[in-house]
Structures are given as structure tokens and as C-alpha cells.
């Protein structure tokens, strides 16, 4: 989800050369306020089971206790 938001930030706000850190911070802060006020949501397409199946190697199931 973070990668999705960073992509939205890049396309909506920082898709150009920004001269300095202070300007970047102002741009990101203004974008963040607008994004939060608009109530935009990410439409997460994976179910928990689908995510577990797709990411099984990265997140193996813990061994069950006997």
C-alpha cells in the first residue's frame, strides 16, 4: 500500500524538478493534507488468503506447537 501511495504522490505532486528540500517538504505536506481530507482509499484487491499464497516464500507459516 505504501508503494501505491508513493506512486500517487509522485504523479500528483513531485513529478518535476524540485529545487530544494524545504520546497519538497512543503509540496509533500500540502499533498498529504489534501489526500487525507479527500478520504481517498486504496482498493486492496488481495484477500488475506491470496496474499499468503502469493507471498508464502517470503512469509513462511510458523511451526504449530504440539
C-alpha positions in Angstrom: 0.0 0.0 0.0 2.9 2.3 0.7 4.2 1.9 -2.8 0.8 2.8 -4.2 0.7 6.0 -2.2 4.3 6.9 -3.2 3.3 6.4 -6.8 0.2 8.7 -6.4 2.4 11.3 -4.6 4.9 11.2 -7.5 2.3 11.6 -10.2 0.2 14.2 -8.4 2.8 16.4 -6.7 6.5 15.7 -7.3 6.6 14.8 -11.0 9.0 17.7 -11.7 12.4 19.0 -10.6 12.1 20.5 -7.1 14.9 23.0 -6.2 15.5 22.3 -2.5 14.5 20.2 0.5 12.3 22.9 2.0 10.2 23.1 -1.2 9.9 19.3 -1.3 8.7 19.2 2.3 6.1 21.9 1.6 4.9 20.1 -1.5 4.6 16.7 0.3 2.9 18.2 3.3 0.3 20.0 1.1 -0.3 16.8 -0.9 -0.6 14.8 2.3 -3.2 17.2 3.8 -5.2 17.2 0.5 -5.1 13.4 0.2 -6.2 12.9 3.8 -9.1 15.4 3.5 -10.4 13.9 0.3 -10.7 10.5 2.1 -9.1 8.6 -0.8 -8.7 4.9 -0.2 -6.7 2.1 -1.7 -8.9 -0.6 -3.3 -6.9 -3.6 -2.0 -7.6 -6.5 -4.4 -5.9 -9.3 -2.5 -7.7 -11.3 0.1 -5.6 -12.4 3.1 -5.6 -15.9 1.8 -4.5 -14.8 -1.7 -1.7 -12.7 -0.2 -0.5 -15.5 1.9 -0.4 -17.9 -1.1 1.4 -15.4 -3.3 3.9 -14.4 -0.6 4.4 -17.8 1.0 8.1 -18.0 0.4 8.7 -14.6 1.9 6.5 -15.3 5.0 6.5 -19.0 5.8 3.9 -20.3 8.2 5.3 -20.8 11.7 5.5 -24.3 13.0 2.5 -25.4 15.0 3.1 -26.3 18.6 2.1 -29.8 19.8 
